[in-house]
């Protein structure tokens, strides 16, 4: 890989890093990968107490192959979801 190609990937990873969500470690990480055919994929770290933390008011559509469907809120599915508030309480009780 040429030096300009390496530098381009580093810069792309640095840009992806800015999309990190790291409320616990405050350590932002970005990544960039170039495939043999030249496609570039990026990623970043996302820390979460629970992945529902990002969709507190989501509507979930349940559907089956017979065409039946039902809409429910994420709170109906997970009325007591674990989230960051539990981590804060645990930290204060140390």
N, C-alpha and C positions, 0 to 999 in steps of 0.2 A: 504494500500500500504506500502510495506516495505521501510525502510530508504534507502537501496541501490537502489531500484526502483525509489524513489523520486530523489535521487542524480543523477541517470542516466538521468532522464528526464530534470533536471536542466542543466546538462552538454550539452545535446542535444539542448536545447533551447538557451544556450549560443553560441553554434556553429552556429545555425540558425541566431542569432542576427548579426553575422558578414556579413551576406548577405543583411542586411538592406540597403536601399537607403534613406537617410534623409538629403538632401541638405538644407532644410529650418529650421528644428528644431534641427538637429544634435543629435537627440535622437533615438538611435538604440534599436529596440525591437525584441526579438525572442520568439517563443512559441513552445511547444512540447506537443502532446496529445497522450496518449496510449489508444487504444480501448480495449474492454474486451477480444478480441481474440489476443491481443499482438502487433498489428500493431501500429507503431509510425508515426504520421504525424507532420510535422514542418511547421512553417510559420515565416514571418518577415514583418516589415513595409516597405512600398515603397511609398515615397512621390513623387508626380508628379503634375506639373502644369496642365498637360493634358496627358492621357495615350499614346498619339501619340509621345510624347517626346522621347520614347524609340525605336521608329520605324520610324525614319525620312526618311529612304530610302526603306521602305517596299514595296513589290509588293503584291497587293491584287488580289486574283483570285475570281471572281464572277461566280457562276454556278447555273443553275437551274435543275429541275428534267427532262427536255427534252434533256439535254446534251449540251445545249448552255453554252459557257463560254467566259469570257473576263478578260484580265489582265489589271489592272490599278495601277498607283503608288498612294501611300497614299497622296502625294502632289496634285494629280488630284482630289481626293475625298475631301481633306481638304486644299485648297490652302492657307488659312489664319489661320491655327491651333494655338490655344493659347499655348504658351510654357513659360519656365522659364524666357526668356528674358523680357517678359512683367512684371513679378514680380520685376525684377531688376530695370526696368525703373520706376515703381511705387514707389519703395523704395527710389530711388534717388530724386524723386520729392516731397517727404514729407517735 
